[in-house]
């Protein structure tokens, strides 16, 4: 008897820093979305394709839902909201270690308005005691009747297989929307830029990384090495000094860490050259936001 094959789209939503990107990378089996402990790490919609014998699921990781303070923030919230449309399943990710926040109560209360199955994913269960989990499940259940509530640890992969199997139950039989070897729709150039930004999120003071954008100005394949030139744009002269660091040490550290990850992605040696330039208040410029790759799909 021939197995049924299911396919569909699943949006991952939630507040900043709840582990959406970690979950996406775990599902994809490789690094696609960057990770840091700073808010609003993800800026664009990122797609990862889960491939199995009985299913193909296209997951979209979205920027964290937050109150925007500039045009870039408005774009990020719009991207998250738009990703909930034309999806077959929504998974709403919360951080078990933070308890339930008022914004999450609001999302939980209104999520059924989307008209698609909604699964609550309680992430980071490795950070709490088991006895603290049941009250959280009960609290969320009183706000909304989610189709399923699944505790996981995306970092440890605990519960992720269960989540995938549950998602499949809400998908219909359908065709493969992507080739069987597709992992993401993100071009290598875009992932390389995000890897550079991730290292800056890790290494720099809190306010600096939110005002940076990365533009890959050259990505040239050679027989034994890939040559990448990238420009880091920041909003202030003081930020430029912090990024470069004393005697260029910080910029060198950013480049060293980024190159290692890009080499893993490309499975090839990489020559990475970084420059730093100032673009004052670019996060409030529609033109520059689009120029740096933050564009609507429409």
C-alpha positions in Angstrom: 0.0 0.0 0.0 1.4 3.4 -1.0 2.1 5.9 1.8 0.2 9.2 1.7 2.4 12.2 1.2 1.5 15.5 3.0 2.8 19.0 2.3 2.1 22.4 3.5 3.3 25.7 5.1 3.9 26.4 8.8 4.6 29.9 10.3 6.7 30.2 13.5 5.6 33.2 15.5 6.3 34.6 19.0 8.0 37.3 20.9 11.7 38.1 20.5 14.2 35.7 22.0 11.9 32.7 22.6 14.0 30.4 20.4 12.2 30.6 17.0 15.4 30.7 15.0 17.0 27.8 17.1 13.9 25.7 16.3 14.1 26.5 12.6 17.8 25.5 12.5 17.1 22.3 14.4 14.3 21.4 12.0 16.5 22.2 8.9 19.5 20.3 10.3 21.8 23.2 9.6 22.3 26.9 10.4 19.9 29.1 8.3 18.8 31.7 10.9 21.1 33.6 13.1 20.9 33.4 16.9 21.7 35.7 19.7 20.4 36.7 23.1 19.5 40.2 21.9 16.0 41.2 20.9 14.9 41.5 17.3 17.7 39.3 16.0 15.7 38.1 13.0 14.7 40.9 10.7 13.4 39.2 7.6 11.2 36.2 6.8 13.3 33.1 6.6 12.1 29.8 5.0 13.4 26.3 5.8 12.1 23.2 4.2 11.7 20.0 6.3 12.0 16.9 4.1 10.8 13.5 5.0 9.6 10.3 3.2 6.0 11.1 4.1 6.0 14.9 4.1 7.5 18.2 3.1 6.9 21.2 5.4 8.0 24.7 4.6 8.6 26.6 7.8 8.9 30.4 8.0 10.8 31.9 10.9 9.6 35.5 11.5 10.8 38.5 13.4 9.7 38.7 17.0 6.4 40.5 17.5 7.2 43.7 19.4 6.3 47.4 19.6 8.3 49.0 16.7 10.3 52.2 17.3 11.4 52.9 13.7 10.6 52.0 10.1 12.8 48.9 10.2 10.8 47.8 13.3 7.5 48.4 11.5 8.8 46.3 8.6 9.7 43.5 10.9 6.3 43.4 12.6 4.6 43.6 9.2 6.7 40.6 8.0 5.7 38.6 11.1 2.0 39.4 10.6 2.0 38.7 6.8 3.7 35.3 7.4 0.6 34.2 9.3 -1.5 34.6 6.2 -1.6 31.8 3.6 -0.2 29.3 6.0 -1.7 25.9 6.9 -0.5 25.7 10.5 0.8 28.3 13.0 3.1 27.4 15.8 3.2 30.0 18.6 6.5 29.7 20.5 6.9 30.9 24.1 9.9 30.8 26.5 9.2 28.5 29.5 11.8 30.2 31.6 10.2 33.7 31.3 6.6 32.8 32.4 3.7 34.2 30.5 4.0 37.8 29.4 1.1 40.2 28.7 1.9 40.4 25.0 1.8 36.6 24.8 -1.6 36.5 26.5 -2.8 39.0 23.8 -1.4 36.8 21.0 -2.9 33.7 22.5 -6.3 35.3 22.9 -6.4 36.4 19.2 -4.6 33.6 17.4 -7.7 31.7 16.5 -8.8 34.6 14.3 -6.3 33.4 11.7 -8.6 30.5 11.0 -5.9 27.9 10.8 -4.8 25.2 13.4 -2.6 26.8 16.1 -0.1 24.8 18.1 1.5 26.3 21.3 5.1 25.3 21.6 6.6 25.9 25.1 10.3 26.1 24.4 13.4 26.0 26.7 11.9 23.4 29.1 15.5 22.5 29.9 15.7 25.7 31.9 12.7 25.0 34.3 11.6 22.4 36.8 9.1 19.9 35.5 6.6 20.9 38.2 6.6 24.5 36.8 5.4 23.3 33.4 1.9 22.1 34.2 0.7 25.5 35.6 1.9 27.2 32.5 0.1 24.7 30.3 -3.1 25.2 32.3 -2.8 29.0 32.2 -2.4 29.0 28.4 -5.2 26.5 28.0 -7.5 28.9 29.9 -6.7 31.7 27.4 -7.2 29.7 24.2 -8.1 26.1 23.2 -4.9 25.4 21.2 -5.1 22.3 18.9 -2.0 21.0 20.8 0.4 22.2 23.4 3.9 20.7 23.0 6.8 21.3 25.4 10.2 21.2 23.7 13.8 22.2 24.0 14.9 23.3 20.5 18.5 23.5 21.7 18.6 19.9 22.9 16.1 18.7 20.1 13.9 17.3 22.9 10.3 17.1 21.7 11.0 18.4 18.2 10.2 15.1 16.5 6.9 15.0 18.4 6.2 18.5 17.2 6.9 17.6 13.5 4.6 14.6 13.7 1.8 16.6 15.2 2.1 19.3 12.5 1.8 16.5 9.9 -1.6 15.6 11.2 -3.0 19.0 10.3 -1.6 19.0 6.7 -3.5 17.6 3.7 -2.2 15.3 1.0 -0.3 17.3 -1.5 2.6 17.7 -3.9 6.2 18.7 -3.1 6.4 22.5 -3.4 10.2 22.4 -3.4 12.9 20.1 -4.8 13.8 17.3 -2.4 17.3 18.8 -1.8 16.0 22.3 -1.0 16.8 23.4 2.6 16.1 27.1 2.4 15.1 29.8 -0.1 17.8 32.1 1.3 20.7 32.8 -1.2 24.2 32.1 0.2 25.0 35.8 -0.1 22.1 36.6 2.3 23.1 33.9 4.8 26.7 35.1 4.7 25.6 38.7 5.5 23.4 37.4 8.4 26.3 35.4 9.8 28.5 38.5 9.9 25.6 40.4 11.7 25.3 37.5 14.2 28.9 37.7 15.3 28.4 41.5 15.8 25.3 40.7 18.0 27.5 38.4 20.0 30.5 40.7 20.5 29.2 44.2 20.6 27.4 46.4 23.2 23.7 46.2 23.2 22.8 49.4 21.3 25.3 49.0 18.5 24.1 45.8 16.6 20.5 47.1 16.2 21.8 50.0 14.1 23.9 47.8 11.7 23.2 46.4 8.3 25.5 44.2 6.1 25.9 44.5 2.4 27.8 41.8 0.5 29.4 43.8 -2.3 31.3 40.9 -3.9 31.0 37.1 -3.7 33.3 35.6 -6.2 33.9 31.8 -6.6 37.4 30.7 -7.3 38.6 27.1 -7.7 39.8 26.7 -4.1 38.4 29.7 -2.3 35.4 32.0 -2.2 36.2 35.7 -2.0 33.7 37.8 -0.1 33.8 41.6 0.4 31.2 43.0 2.8 30.4 46.5 4.0 29.1 47.0 7.6 26.9 50.1 7.8 26.3 51.7 11.2 24.4 54.8 12.2 27.0 56.8 14.3 30.7 57.6 14.2 31.1 56.3 17.8 29.6 53.0 16.7 32.1 52.8 13.8 34.9 53.2 16.3 33.5 50.4 18.5 33.0 48.0 15.6 36.6 48.6 14.4 38.0 48.5 17.9 41.5 49.4 19.1 44.0 48.7 16.3 41.2 47.0 14.3 41.0 44.1 16.8 37.2 44.0 17.1 36.7 44.0 13.3 39.3 41.2 13.0 37.5 39.2 15.6 34.2 39.6 13.9 35.7 38.6 10.6 37.5 35.5 12.0 34.3 34.2 13.7 32.1 34.9 10.6 34.6 33.4 8.2 34.6 30.1 10.2 30.8 29.8 9.9 30.6 30.8 6.3 33.3 28.2 5.4 31.1 25.6 7.1 28.1 26.7 5.1 30.0 26.7 1.8 32.2 23.7 2.6 35.1 25.7 1.2 37.8 28.1 2.2 36.7 31.8 2.4 38.6 35.1 2.1 36.5 37.7 3.9 37.2 41.4 3.7 35.2 43.8 5.9 34.7 47.5 5.7 32.8 49.9 8.0 30.8 52.9 6.8 28.3 55.3 8.4 24.7 55.7 7.2 23.0 58.0 9.7 19.4 56.9 10.8 19.2 54.3 8.0 16.5 52.4 10.0 14.1 55.2 9.2 14.8 55.4 5.5 12.5 53.3 3.3 15.1 53.4 0.5 18.0 52.1 2.6 15.8 49.5 4.4 15.0 48.1 0.9 18.5 48.6 -0.3 19.8 46.4 2.6 17.6 43.6 1.6 14.6 44.1 3.9 11.8 43.9 1.3 8.2 42.9 1.2 7.4 39.8 -0.8 4.6 41.6 -2.6 
